[in-house]
Amino acid sequence: MSQIKDVAQEAEDAIDDFMLAVEKQKRRNVVGKFFRSIDHAAKLHNVAKKIDAINATITEIYKNVQVYGIEMKEGSGKDLHRESSSVVRSRRRDVEEDVVGFEDEADTLMTKLISGTLHLDFVSIVGMGGLGKTTLARKIYNDPAVNDHFHCRAWVFVSEEYDTREVLLGIIRSVMAAADLESLEKKKVQELKDMLYKYLKGQRYLVVMDDIWKPGMWDEVKACFPDSENGSRIMITSRKKEVAVAVSPASPHFLRPLTDEEGWELFSKKVFRREDCPRDLENLGRNFVSKCRGLPLSIVVLAEAQRDNFLDTRFEIGSSSSSHSHPRRLSLHGCGPRFISSKVSDITHVRSIQCFGRDSRRVGKTHWKSLSEGKLLRVLDFGSSIIDEVPDVAEELILLRYLRFAHGSLNFLPNAIPNFRRLQTLDMRASRLTTLPVEIYKLHELRHLYLSGSVKLPEPPAKLLEKGWKLQILSTIAPGGGTPTLVKIGILDSVTRLGLCGNQGDSWERVLPDVHKLLNLESLKIISSIHNDSCLHNLDPKMFPANLTKITLIHTRLLSSAVDALGGLPHLRILKLLKDSVDPYIDLTFNEGSFPTLRVLYMVELRITSWNVDNNTMPHLHRLVIRDCKYLGSISWQALAALSDVKYVDVIWLYHPNLKDQIRLLQAVVKDRWRMIVYPPLET
């Protein structure tokens, strides 16, 4: 497996080298193509030689497969019978050893399999990819009690692009070990169906069909499974509920994500192999695990990372966490520029470089020249390194997809960046840019553009209207410049997250009335510093697209009518009212029936004096944060206490004595029903 992985990476390098050569040739003009044709041909010849060498290696691997008697699993529909018994035992041990969080589910499903009705019955496990459906099913399938209960068992992997014939062959090979394999290959699909039906008739069988994607697949094979009224069972796993319903109207078993503790247990088993995690690493490790959102596959991959040479971590130039000679990803901690330009640096195979820690060194031309050797780079993150130039030599990095400058030294868009035609993410949030050049529109593959403050976009050129822009995240930009045009003519139709920041009233009046045209917009941030702009103070609900789920407002000084408009948005789940976003001279009121879907509410640095909440308001509120509202002296604490879905409440920096009294009353009423943090803690 290690050899196969290595040769696969070599093949990836060869493909990328070919793509690089073609891309360079495409970018040259006619004269350049003529004079560079020999050089181009030589590069393609080198790629061909690499491919020949890879093919030779693959041939050698297959010879070893035959020498050691290893059977390779071939394509979809092939079951565990294709693997040697030693490999099967190893895999089963590995899977069962690290099963975490499925004990209750396994017991419940096993009960359904070995007891209950004598009629043919069905068990369905449904859940998103990576949640552990196959792991749970395999744990049950391999259990001794299940093995003893059934006369014969079969496991077959189906997948999205299945082959009915291969599915049938996989089941037959499992239940009929003595079947003549050569004769099976010659039989037609209907003959295979008849053969399977006759064999299973009278047998108590268990058939597991793993990873079914389409309801029609079951329709093609269901006639093969007789009901001999002896307790036979069919178990399926699928990502889709409709598939489970098509197989059986009985309620499917929906697999839950792992809890934080279960995820940590799985991670610890994989990383520390029954040893305790060092205390100084536990918080960091738990933070990693929490980002996997309970998906076992993600946790295992995070744990199947250093051992598999997924990442090479360096704290010093000569140090390395990996034994791999050609790491694909480099994580540089406090030594970024020094490592890149060092003699021990070999980044010819590297796809990702990310710099972490404090490193205030300047990235100069020598560093960029060294980086240009990493022509296969996809990801480049300089961390806190100082960058005030991007020389022309950087244009060699034409496969770059992600570029981030975390230091605020750049105040212009370097000329090299528009030549990164494959760039999908450009993060310049720390820069001091005020205006972007028209060349930004050359980045046709750009998906995420992160800026800081009121950065002006240029008016779009005519060519952009033809090719369009694929942006999904655009934040934050000025409401003036080319932004109104981009919104109005549909260039930003694919944007799901938009941030606007500016202090020009006429610009807001030009762009806000057309924001509703952004039908895919889910998140909107508005930052203003205008104290007398009616366009912002009196927001109209018609300004917002129907899919909007999150709004963040800063310095907008909303009036009561604008708050009512926000409360009427049908899908709003997150509302952040920050830094004087509400007019300090109004009584902030959430009227009855408003904010019907709101889950998260932040109120930070508001100068309001009271917050009134009517009944039947925010019925689904889950998290509330009130922080640094100096003048807030009155809240509707009884209405808040009546909200049934609230789980987390943070009240930070209380100033007004009346508010302190009301928070004490609120704490007394909700008791342990909420996880409530009050800082500084109130005296009892």
C-alpha positions as CSV (number, residue, x, y, z in Angstrom):
1,M,0.0,0.0,0.0
2,S,2.9,2.3,0.8
3,Q,4.4,1.6,-2.6
4,I,1.1,2.3,-4.4
5,K,0.7,5.6,-2.5
6,D,4.2,6.7,-3.4
7,V,3.8,5.8,-7.1
8,A,0.4,7.6,-7.1
9,Q,2.2,10.8,-5.8
10,E,4.8,10.4,-8.5
11,A,2.1,10.1,-11.1
12,E,0.5,13.3,-9.7
13,D,3.8,15.1,-10.0
14,A,4.1,14.0,-13.6
15,I,0.6,15.2,-14.4
16,D,1.2,18.5,-12.7
17,D,4.5,18.9,-14.6
18,F,2.7,18.4,-17.8
19,M,-0.1,20.9,-16.9
20,L,2.6,23.4,-15.9
21,A,4.4,23.0,-19.2
22,V,1.1,23.4,-21.2
23,E,0.0,26.4,-19.1
24,K,3.3,28.2,-19.7
25,Q,3.2,27.5,-23.4
26,K,-0.4,28.8,-23.6
27,R,0.6,32.1,-22.0
28,R,3.3,32.9,-24.4
29,N,2.7,35.0,-27.5
30,V,3.2,33.7,-31.0
31,V,6.9,34.7,-31.1
32,G,7.5,33.3,-27.7
33,K,5.9,30.0,-28.6
34,F,8.1,29.8,-31.7
35,F,11.4,30.4,-29.9
36,R,10.4,28.3,-26.9
37,S,9.1,25.4,-28.9
38,I,12.3,23.3,-28.5
39,D,12.3,24.0,-24.7
40,H,8.6,23.1,-24.5
41,A,9.2,19.8,-26.5
42,A,12.0,18.9,-24.1
43,K,9.8,19.4,-21.1
44,L,7.1,17.2,-22.6
45,H,9.8,14.6,-23.3
46,N,10.9,14.7,-19.7
47,V,7.3,14.2,-18.6
48,A,7.0,11.2,-21.0
49,K,10.2,9.7,-19.4
50,K,8.7,10.1,-16.0
51,I,5.5,8.4,-17.1
52,D,7.5,5.4,-18.5
53,A,9.4,5.1,-15.2
54,I,6.1,5.2,-13.3
55,N,4.7,2.5,-15.5
56,A,7.8,0.4,-14.8
57,T,7.3,0.8,-11.1
58,I,3.6,-0.1,-11.3
59,T,4.6,-3.3,-13.2
60,E,7.1,-4.2,-10.5
61,I,4.4,-3.6,-7.8
62,Y,2.1,-6.0,-9.6
63,K,4.8,-8.6,-9.8
64,N,5.2,-8.4,-6.0
65,V,1.5,-8.8,-5.6
66,Q,1.7,-12.1,-7.5
67,V,4.9,-13.2,-5.6
68,Y,3.3,-12.6,-2.2
69,G,-0.1,-13.9,-3.2
70,I,-2.0,-10.7,-2.5
71,E,-5.4,-10.3,-4.2
72,M,-6.2,-6.8,-5.2
73,K,-9.7,-5.4,-4.7
74,E,-11.0,-4.4,-8.1
75,G,-13.7,-1.7,-8.6
76,S,-17.2,-1.4,-7.2
77,G,-19.2,-4.5,-6.4
78,K,-16.3,-6.6,-5.2
79,D,-16.7,-7.8,-1.7
80,L,-14.3,-8.9,1.1
81,H,-13.8,-12.3,-0.5
82,R,-11.5,-10.6,-3.0
83,E,-9.0,-9.9,-0.3
84,S,-6.6,-12.4,1.3
85,S,-7.7,-13.7,4.6
86,S,-4.8,-12.1,6.4
87,V,-5.6,-8.7,5.0
88,V,-9.3,-9.2,6.0
89,R,-8.4,-10.1,9.5
90,S,-6.1,-7.1,9.8
91,R,-8.7,-4.7,8.5
92,R,-11.4,-6.1,10.8
93,R,-9.1,-5.8,13.9
94,D,-8.3,-2.2,12.9
95,V,-11.9,-1.3,12.4
96,E,-13.3,-3.0,15.6
97,E,-10.3,-1.8,17.7
98,D,-11.2,1.8,17.1
99,V,-15.0,1.7,17.1
100,V,-16.1,4.5,19.4
101,G,-19.5,5.9,20.2
102,F,-21.5,3.1,18.4
103,E,-22.1,0.7,21.3
104,D,-25.8,1.6,21.9
105,E,-26.5,1.8,18.2
106,A,-24.8,-1.6,17.6
107,D,-26.9,-3.3,20.3
108,T,-30.1,-1.8,19.0
109,L,-29.4,-2.9,15.4
110,M,-28.2,-6.4,16.4
111,T,-31.4,-6.9,18.3
112,K,-33.3,-6.1,15.1
113,L,-31.2,-8.6,13.2
114,I,-31.4,-11.6,15.4
115,S,-34.9,-11.2,16.9
116,G,-38.3,-9.9,16.0
117,T,-40.4,-11.0,13.1
118,L,-39.7,-14.3,11.2
119,H,-40.5,-12.5,7.9
120,L,-37.7,-11.1,5.8
121,D,-37.0,-7.8,7.4
122,F,-34.8,-4.7,6.7
123,V,-32.3,-2.6,8.7
124,S,-31.2,0.7,7.2
125,I,-28.4,2.9,8.5
126,V,-28.5,6.5,7.2
127,G,-26.1,9.3,7.6
128,M,-23.8,11.8,5.9
129,G,-20.5,10.7,4.4
130,G,-17.7,10.0,7.0
131,L,-20.2,9.5,9.8
132,G,-19.3,5.9,10.3
133,K,-22.1,3.9,8.7
134,T,-19.8,1.3,7.2
135,T,-17.8,1.0,10.4
136,L,-21.0,0.4,12.4
137,A,-22.4,-2.1,9.9
138,R,-19.1,-4.0,9.8
139,K,-18.9,-4.1,13.6
140,I,-22.3,-5.8,13.6
141,Y,-21.6,-8.0,10.6
142,N,-18.4,-9.4,12.3
143,D,-20.0,-9.9,15.7
144,P,-19.9,-13.6,16.8
145,A,-23.6,-13.6,17.8
146,V,-24.6,-12.4,14.3
147,N,-22.3,-15.0,12.7
148,D,-23.7,-17.8,14.7
149,H,-27.3,-16.8,14.0
150,F,-27.3,-16.8,10.2
151,H,-26.7,-19.8,8.0
152,C,-24.9,-17.6,5.4
153,R,-23.8,-13.9,5.1
154,A,-22.7,-11.6,2.3
155,W,-21.2,-8.1,2.3
156,V,-21.2,-6.2,-1.0
157,F,-20.1,-2.6,-1.7
158,V,-22.4,-0.8,-4.1
159,S,-21.3,2.8,-4.5
160,E,-22.8,5.6,-6.6
161,E,-21.9,4.1,-10.0
162,Y,-22.9,0.5,-9.4
163,D,-23.0,-2.5,-11.8
164,T,-25.9,-4.8,-11.1
165,R,-24.0,-7.8,-12.4
166,E,-21.0,-7.1,-10.1
167,V,-23.3,-6.7,-7.1
168,L,-24.9,-10.1,-7.8
169,L,-21.6,-11.7,-8.3
170,G,-20.3,-10.3,-5.0
171,I,-23.2,-11.7,-3.1
172,I,-23.0,-15.1,-4.8
173,R,-19.2,-15.4,-4.1
174,S,-19.8,-14.7,-0.4
175,V,-22.7,-17.2,0.2
176,M,-21.6,-19.8,-2.3
177,A,-17.9,-20.3,-1.6
178,A,-17.8,-23.5,-3.7
179,A,-19.3,-21.8,-6.8
180,D,-17.4,-22.2,-10.1
181,L,-16.0,-18.7,-10.7
182,E,-15.4,-19.3,-14.4
183,S,-19.0,-20.4,-15.0
184,L,-20.4,-17.5,-13.0
185,E,-18.6,-15.0,-15.3
186,K,-20.4,-16.5,-18.3
187,K,-23.9,-16.2,-16.9
188,K,-26.4,-13.5,-17.8
189,V,-27.8,-11.2,-15.1
190,Q,-31.2,-13.0,-15.0
191,E,-29.4,-16.3,-14.6
192,L,-27.4,-15.0,-11.7
193,K,-30.7,-13.7,-10.1
194,D,-32.3,-17.1,-10.4
195,M,-29.2,-18.9,-9.1
196,L,-29.1,-16.6,-6.0
197,Y,-32.8,-17.0,-5.3
198,K,-32.7,-20.8,-5.4
199,Y,-29.7,-20.9,-3.1
200,L,-31.1,-18.5,-0.5
201,K,-34.5,-20.3,-0.5
202,G,-34.9,-21.9,2.9
203,Q,-31.6,-20.4,4.3
204,R,-31.5,-17.8,7.1
205,Y,-29.3,-15.3,5.4
206,L,-27.9,-11.8,6.1
207,V,-27.0,-9.6,3.2
208,V,-25.3,-6.2,3.8
209,M,-25.4,-3.8,0.9
210,D,-23.0,-1.0,1.7
211,D,-23.3,2.6,0.4
212,I,-26.4,2.6,-1.8
213,W,-26.9,5.9,-3.6
214,K,-30.0,5.3,-5.8
215,P,-33.4,3.9,-4.9
216,G,-33.6,2.1,-8.3
217,M,-30.7,-0.1,-7.4
218,W,-32.8,-2.0,-4.9
219,D,-35.6,-2.5,-7.5
220,E,-33.1,-4.3,-9.7
221,V,-32.1,-7.0,-7.1
222,K,-35.0,-7.3,-4.7
223,A,-36.5,-10.3,-6.5
224,C,-33.4,-12.3,-5.6
225,F,-34.2,-12.4,-1.9
226,P,-36.9,-15.0,-0.9
227,D,-38.9,-14.7,2.3
228,S,-38.7,-18.2,3.8
229,E,-40.2,-16.8,7.1
230,N,-37.1,-17.9,9.0
231,G,-35.7,-14.5,10.2
232,S,-33.6,-13.5,7.2
233,R,-32.4,-9.9,7.1
234,I,-31.2,-7.3,4.6
235,M,-29.0,-4.4,6.0
236,I,-28.2,-1.4,3.9
237,T,-26.2,1.8,4.5
238,S,-26.9,5.0,2.6
239,R,-26.4,8.7,2.7
240,K,-30.0,9.3,1.5
241,K,-33.2,8.8,3.4
242,E,-35.2,8.2,0.2
243,V,-33.0,5.1,-0.5
244,A,-33.8,3.6,2.9
245,V,-37.5,4.3,2.4
246,A,-37.4,2.7,-1.0
247,V,-36.0,-0.5,0.4
248,S,-38.4,-0.6,3.4
249,P,-41.1,1.7,4.8
250,A,-39.8,1.0,8.3
251,S,-38.0,3.8,10.0
252,P,-34.3,3.9,9.2
253,H,-31.7,4.3,11.8
254,F,-30.2,7.8,11.5
255,L,-26.6,7.8,12.7
256,R,-25.6,10.6,15.0
257,P,-22.2,12.4,15.0
258,L,-19.8,11.6,17.8
259,T,-20.0,13.7,20.9
260,D,-16.9,15.7,21.8
261,E,-15.8,13.1,24.4
262,E,-16.3,10.2,21.9
263,G,-14.4,12.1,19.3
264,W,-11.5,12.7,21.7
265,E,-11.5,9.0,22.7
266,L,-11.3,8.0,19.0
267,F,-8.5,10.5,18.3
268,S,-6.6,9.5,21.4
269,K,-6.8,5.8,20.4
270,K,-5.4,6.5,17.0
271,V,-2.7,9.0,18.0
272,F,-1.5,7.8,21.4
273,R,-2.3,4.0,21.0
274,R,-3.7,3.4,24.5
275,E,-1.2,5.8,26.2
276,D,-2.3,9.0,27.9
277,C,-2.2,12.3,26.0
278,P,0.4,14.8,27.4
279,R,-1.4,17.4,29.4
280,D,0.2,20.3,27.5
281,L,-1.2,18.9,24.2
282,E,-4.7,18.0,25.4
283,N,-6.4,21.4,24.9
284,L,-4.9,21.7,21.4
285,G,-5.9,18.2,20.5
286,R,-9.5,18.7,21.7
287,N,-9.7,21.9,19.7
288,F,-8.6,19.9,16.6
289,V,-11.2,17.2,17.2
290,S,-14.0,19.8,17.8
291,K,-13.4,21.1,14.3
292,C,-14.2,17.6,12.9
293,R,-17.8,18.2,14.0
294,G,-18.2,14.6,15.2
295,L,-17.3,12.9,11.9
296,P,-15.3,9.8,12.7
297,L,-13.6,9.7,9.2
298,S,-12.4,13.3,9.7
299,I,-11.1,12.5,13.2
300,V,-9.2,9.3,12.0
301,V,-7.7,11.1,9.0
302,L,-6.6,13.9,11.3
303,A,-5.1,11.4,13.8
304,E,-4.0,8.7,9.4
305,A,-1.8,12.5,9.2
306,Q,1.8,12.3,10.5
307,R,2.1,8.6,10.1
308,D,0.9,8.9,6.5
309,N,3.3,11.8,5.9
310,F,0.4,14.1,5.3
311,L,2.2,17.0,6.8
312,D,5.9,17.9,7.6
313,T,6.2,20.2,10.5
314,R,9.3,22.2,11.1
315,F,10.2,24.4,14.1
316,E,13.9,24.8,13.0
317,I,15.5,24.6,9.6
318,G,17.0,21.1,10.2
319,S,14.1,19.6,12.1
320,S,11.4,17.4,10.6
321,S,8.4,15.5,11.9
322,S,8.3,13.3,8.8
323,S,10.5,10.7,7.3
324,H,9.2,11.3,3.8
325,S,11.8,12.6,1.4
326,H,9.3,14.5,-0.7
327,P,6.6,16.0,1.7
328,R,3.5,17.4,0.1
329,R,2.7,19.9,2.8
330,L,5.0,22.0,5.0
331,S,4.0,23.6,8.3
332,L,6.7,26.1,9.2
333,H,6.7,27.5,12.8
334,G,8.7,30.6,13.4
335,C,11.2,29.7,10.6
336,G,9.3,30.5,7.4
337,P,11.6,32.8,5.4
338,R,14.7,31.2,6.8
339,F,13.7,27.7,5.8
340,I,12.5,28.7,2.3
341,S,15.8,30.2,1.4
342,S,18.0,27.6,3.2
343,K,20.2,25.0,1.5
344,V,18.3,22.1,3.1
345,S,15.0,23.4,1.6
346,D,13.7,21.2,-1.2
347,I,10.2,22.3,-2.2
348,T,10.0,20.9,-5.7
349,H,7.3,18.5,-4.7
350,V,5.5,20.7,-2.1
351,R,1.9,21.6,-2.7
352,S,1.3,23.6,0.5
353,I,3.4,26.0,2.6
354,Q,1.9,27.5,5.7
355,C,3.8,29.7,8.1
356,F,2.8,30.0,11.8
357,G,4.2,31.7,14.9
358,R,5.9,35.0,15.3
359,D,8.3,35.7,12.5
360,S,8.8,39.3,11.6
361,R,11.5,38.7,9.0
362,R,11.0,40.3,5.6
363,V,10.3,38.1,2.6
364,G,12.7,39.5,-0.1
365,K,13.6,38.7,-3.7
366,T,15.9,35.8,-2.6
367,H,13.0,34.1,-0.8
368,W,10.7,34.6,-3.8
369,K,13.4,33.1,-6.1
370,S,13.6,30.1,-3.8
371,L,9.8,29.8,-3.8
372,S,9.7,29.8,-7.6
373,E,11.4,26.4,-7.4
374,G,8.2,25.1,-5.9
375,K,6.3,25.3,-9.2
376,L,3.7,22.8,-8.0
377,L,2.6,25.0,-5.1
378,R,-1.2,25.3,-4.5
379,V,-1.3,26.9,-1.1
380,L,1.0,29.7,0.2
381,D,0.4,31.4,3.5
382,F,3.2,33.7,4.8
383,G,1.8,34.1,8.3
384,S,3.2,37.1,10.1
385,S,6.2,37.5,7.8
386,I,6.7,41.1,6.4
387,I,5.9,41.4,2.7
388,D,6.1,44.7,0.9
389,E,6.9,43.3,-2.6
390,V,6.0,40.4,-4.9
391,P,8.7,40.4,-7.7
392,D,8.1,39.1,-11.2
393,V,9.8,35.8,-10.4
394,A,6.7,34.9,-8.4
395,E,4.8,34.5,-11.7
396,E,6.4,31.0,-11.9
397,L,3.8,29.9,-9.3
398,I,1.1,29.6,-11.9
399,L,-0.7,26.7,-10.3
400,L,-1.3,28.6,-7.0
401,R,-4.9,28.4,-5.7
402,Y,-4.6,29.9,-2.2
403,L,-2.5,33.0,-1.3
404,R,-2.6,34.8,2.1
405,F,-0.7,37.8,3.4
406,A,-1.2,38.1,7.2
407,H,1.1,41.1,7.7
408,G,-0.2,44.7,7.0
409,S,2.8,45.9,5.1
410,L,1.3,45.7,1.6
411,N,-0.6,48.8,0.4
412,F,-1.1,47.8,-3.2
413,L,-1.9,44.7,-5.3
414,P,1.4,43.3,-6.7
415,N,1.6,43.0,-10.5
416,A,2.4,39.3,-10.2
417,I,-0.9,38.4,-8.5
418,P,-3.2,38.9,-11.6
419,N,-1.1,36.3,-13.4
420,F,-2.1,33.6,-10.9
421,R,-5.0,32.6,-13.2
422,R,-5.9,29.5,-11.1
423,L,-6.1,31.5,-7.8
424,Q,-9.3,30.6,-5.9
425,T,-8.6,32.3,-2.6
426,L,-6.8,35.7,-2.0
427,D,-6.6,36.8,1.6
428,M,-5.3,40.3,2.1
429,R,-7.3,41.2,5.2
430,A,-4.2,42.6,6.9
431,S,-3.2,44.8,4.0
432,R,-3.6,48.6,3.8
433,L,-5.2,48.5,0.3
434,T,-7.6,51.3,-0.6
435,T,-8.2,50.5,-4.2
436,L,-7.9,47.4,-6.4
437,P,-6.7,47.6,-10.0
438,V,-8.8,46.5,-12.9
439,E,-6.4,43.5,-13.3
440,I,-8.2,41.9,-10.4
441,Y,-10.9,40.8,-12.9
442,K,-8.3,38.6,-14.7
443,L,-8.7,36.1,-11.8
444,H,-11.6,34.3,-13.4
445,E,-11.3,31.3,-11.0
446,L,-11.3,33.5,-7.9
447,R,-13.9,32.2,-5.3
448,H,-12.9,34.0,-2.1
449,L,-11.6,37.6,-1.9
450,Y,-10.8,38.8,1.6
451,L,-10.0,42.5,2.1
452,S,-10.0,44.9,5.0
453,G,-11.9,48.2,5.3
454,S,-13.4,50.3,2.6
455,V,-11.5,48.9,-0.4
456,K,-12.8,50.2,-3.8
457,L,-13.3,47.8,-6.6
458,P,-12.9,49.2,-10.1
459,E,-15.7,49.5,-12.7
460,P,-15.9,46.1,-14.5
461,P,-14.5,46.0,-18.0
462,A,-16.6,44.7,-20.9
463,K,-14.8,41.4,-21.1
464,L,-15.9,40.6,-17.5
465,L,-19.5,40.8,-18.7
466,E,-18.7,38.0,-21.1
467,K,-16.8,35.6,-18.9
468,G,-18.4,36.5,-15.5
469,W,-16.9,36.1,-12.1
470,K,-17.3,33.0,-9.8
471,L,-16.9,34.8,-6.5
472,Q,-18.6,33.2,-3.5
473,I,-17.1,35.4,-0.7
474,L,-16.4,39.1,-1.0
475,S,-15.5,40.9,2.2
476,T,-15.1,43.8,2.9
477,I,-15.3,46.3,0.1
478,A,-16.5,49.8,-0.4
479,P,-20.2,50.4,-1.4
480,G,-18.9,52.8,-4.0
481,G,-16.5,52.4,-6.9
482,G,-17.5,49.5,-9.2
483,T,-19.6,47.7,-6.5
484,P,-23.0,49.1,-7.5
485,T,-22.4,48.1,-11.1
486,L,-21.3,44.6,-10.2
487,V,-24.4,44.1,-8.0
488,K,-26.8,45.6,-10.5
489,I,-25.7,43.7,-13.6
490,G,-25.5,40.3,-12.0
491,I,-21.7,39.8,-11.8
492,L,-21.9,38.9,-8.1
493,D,-24.9,36.6,-8.5
494,S,-22.9,33.6,-7.1
495,V,-21.8,35.5,-3.9
496,T,-23.0,33.8,-0.7
497,R,-21.1,36.2,1.7
498,L,-20.8,39.9,1.2
499,G,-19.2,42.6,3.4
500,L,-19.6,46.3,2.7
501,C,-17.7,49.0,4.5
502,G,-17.9,52.8,3.7
503,N,-18.8,56.3,4.8
504,Q,-20.2,57.8,1.6
505,G,-24.0,58.1,1.8
506,D,-24.6,58.3,-1.9
507,S,-22.7,55.0,-2.4
508,W,-25.0,53.2,0.1
509,E,-28.0,54.6,-1.7
510,R,-26.7,53.2,-5.0
511,V,-25.9,49.7,-3.8
512,L,-28.3,48.7,-1.1
513,P,-31.5,48.8,-3.2
514,D,-30.1,46.2,-5.5
515,V,-28.7,43.8,-2.9
516,H,-31.9,41.8,-3.1
517,K,-30.9,40.7,-6.5
518,L,-28.1,38.5,-5.0
519,L,-30.3,35.5,-4.7
520,N,-27.6,33.2,-3.3
521,L,-26.6,35.7,-0.6
522,E,-26.6,34.1,2.9
523,S,-24.4,36.4,4.9
524,L,-24.3,40.2,4.8
525,K,-22.1,42.5,6.8
526,I,-22.6,46.3,6.8
527,I,-20.0,48.7,8.4
528,S,-20.7,52.4,8.3
529,S,-19.6,55.6,9.9
530,I,-22.4,57.9,8.7
531,H,-24.5,59.3,11.4
532,N,-27.2,60.9,9.3
533,D,-27.8,58.5,6.4
534,S,-31.5,57.5,6.2
535,C,-30.7,54.7,3.8
536,L,-29.0,52.8,6.6
537,H,-31.0,53.9,9.5
538,N,-34.3,52.9,7.9
539,L,-33.4,49.6,6.3
540,D,-36.2,48.2,4.1
541,P,-36.9,44.5,4.3
542,K,-37.2,44.5,0.5
543,M,-33.5,45.2,0.3
544,F,-32.7,41.7,1.5
545,P,-32.7,38.5,-0.5
546,A,-34.9,35.7,0.6
547,N,-32.0,33.3,1.5
548,L,-30.3,35.6,3.9
549,T,-29.5,33.8,7.2
550,K,-26.8,36.0,8.8
551,I,-26.5,39.8,9.2
552,T,-23.7,41.7,10.9
553,L,-24.2,45.5,11.5
554,I,-21.6,48.0,12.7
555,H,-22.1,51.8,13.2
556,T,-25.4,51.8,11.3
557,R,-27.5,53.4,14.1
558,L,-30.7,51.6,13.2
559,L,-34.0,53.2,14.0
560,S,-37.0,51.3,15.3
561,S,-38.4,50.7,11.8
562,A,-35.2,49.1,10.6
563,V,-35.2,46.8,13.6
564,D,-38.8,45.8,12.8
565,A,-37.6,45.1,9.2
566,L,-34.9,42.8,10.4
567,G,-37.4,41.0,12.7
568,G,-39.5,40.2,9.7
569,L,-36.8,38.3,7.7
570,P,-38.1,34.7,7.4
571,H,-34.8,32.8,7.4
572,L,-32.5,35.0,9.6
573,R,-30.6,32.7,12.0
574,I,-27.7,34.9,13.1
575,L,-27.9,38.6,14.0
576,K,-24.9,40.6,15.2
577,L,-25.6,44.1,16.4
578,L,-22.1,45.5,17.1
579,K,-20.6,48.9,17.9
580,D,-23.3,51.5,17.8
581,S,-25.3,49.6,15.2
582,V,-28.6,50.7,17.0
583,D,-29.5,54.3,17.5
584,P,-28.8,55.1,21.2
585,Y,-31.9,57.3,21.6
586,I,-34.5,54.5,20.8
587,D,-35.9,51.9,23.1
588,L,-34.8,48.8,21.4
589,T,-37.8,46.6,21.0
590,F,-38.3,43.1,19.5
591,N,-42.0,43.0,18.7
592,E,-44.3,40.0,19.1
593,G,-43.8,37.5,16.3
594,S,-40.5,38.9,15.2
595,F,-37.3,37.0,14.5
596,P,-39.1,33.7,14.0
597,T,-36.0,31.7,13.0
598,L,-33.2,33.5,15.0
599,R,-30.8,31.2,16.7
600,V,-27.9,33.4,17.6
601,L,-28.0,37.1,18.8
602,Y,-24.9,39.2,19.6
603,M,-25.3,42.7,21.2
604,V,-21.9,44.3,21.6
605,E,-20.9,47.9,22.5
606,L,-24.4,49.3,22.0
607,R,-25.3,52.5,23.7
608,I,-28.9,51.7,24.2
609,T,-30.5,52.0,27.7
610,S,-33.2,49.4,27.4
611,W,-34.1,46.2,25.5
612,N,-37.7,45.1,25.4
613,V,-38.7,41.6,24.3
614,D,-42.4,40.9,23.6
615,N,-43.9,37.4,24.0
616,N,-43.7,34.9,21.2
617,T,-40.4,36.5,20.0
618,M,-37.2,34.6,19.0
619,P,-38.9,31.3,19.8
620,H,-35.8,29.3,18.6
621,L,-33.0,31.5,20.1
622,H,-30.2,29.2,21.1
623,R,-27.3,31.6,22.0
624,L,-27.3,35.1,23.4
625,V,-24.3,37.4,24.0
626,I,-24.5,40.8,25.6
627,R,-21.1,42.5,26.0
628,D,-19.9,45.9,27.0
629,C,-23.2,47.7,26.7
630,K,-22.4,50.4,29.2
631,Y,-25.7,52.2,29.4
632,L,-28.0,49.2,29.3
633,G,-30.1,49.2,32.5
634,S,-33.3,47.3,31.6
635,I,-34.0,44.0,29.8
636,S,-37.1,41.9,29.6
637,W,-35.6,39.2,31.7
638,Q,-38.9,37.4,32.3
639,A,-39.6,37.1,28.6
640,L,-36.0,35.8,28.0
641,A,-36.4,33.2,30.8
642,A,-39.5,31.9,29.1
643,L,-37.6,31.0,25.9
644,S,-37.4,27.2,25.7
645,D,-34.6,26.7,23.2
646,V,-31.9,28.9,24.9
647,K,-28.8,27.0,25.9
648,Y,-25.9,29.4,26.1
649,V,-25.9,33.0,27.5
650,D,-22.9,35.3,28.0
651,V,-23.2,38.6,29.7
652,I,-19.8,40.3,29.8
653,W,-19.0,43.6,31.5
654,L,-22.1,44.8,33.3
655,Y,-22.1,48.4,34.3
656,H,-25.6,49.5,35.3
657,P,-26.7,48.4,38.8
658,N,-30.3,47.8,37.6
659,L,-29.0,45.4,34.9
660,K,-27.0,43.5,37.5
661,D,-30.1,43.0,39.6
662,Q,-32.1,41.7,36.6
663,I,-29.3,39.3,35.7
664,R,-29.3,37.9,39.2
665,L,-33.1,37.3,38.9
666,L,-32.6,35.7,35.5
667,Q,-29.9,33.4,37.0
668,A,-32.2,32.4,39.8
669,V,-35.0,31.5,37.4
670,V,-33.1,29.5,34.7
671,K,-30.7,27.9,37.2
672,D,-29.0,24.9,35.4
673,R,-31.3,25.1,32.3
674,W,-28.8,27.5,30.7
675,R,-25.0,27.5,30.5
676,M,-24.8,31.1,31.7
677,I,-21.5,33.0,31.9
678,V,-21.5,36.4,33.7
679,Y,-18.3,38.3,33.9
680,P,-17.2,39.7,36.2
681,P,-19.2,37.3,38.5
682,L,-22.1,39.0,40.4
683,E,-22.1,39.0,44.1
684,T,-24.9,37.0,45.6
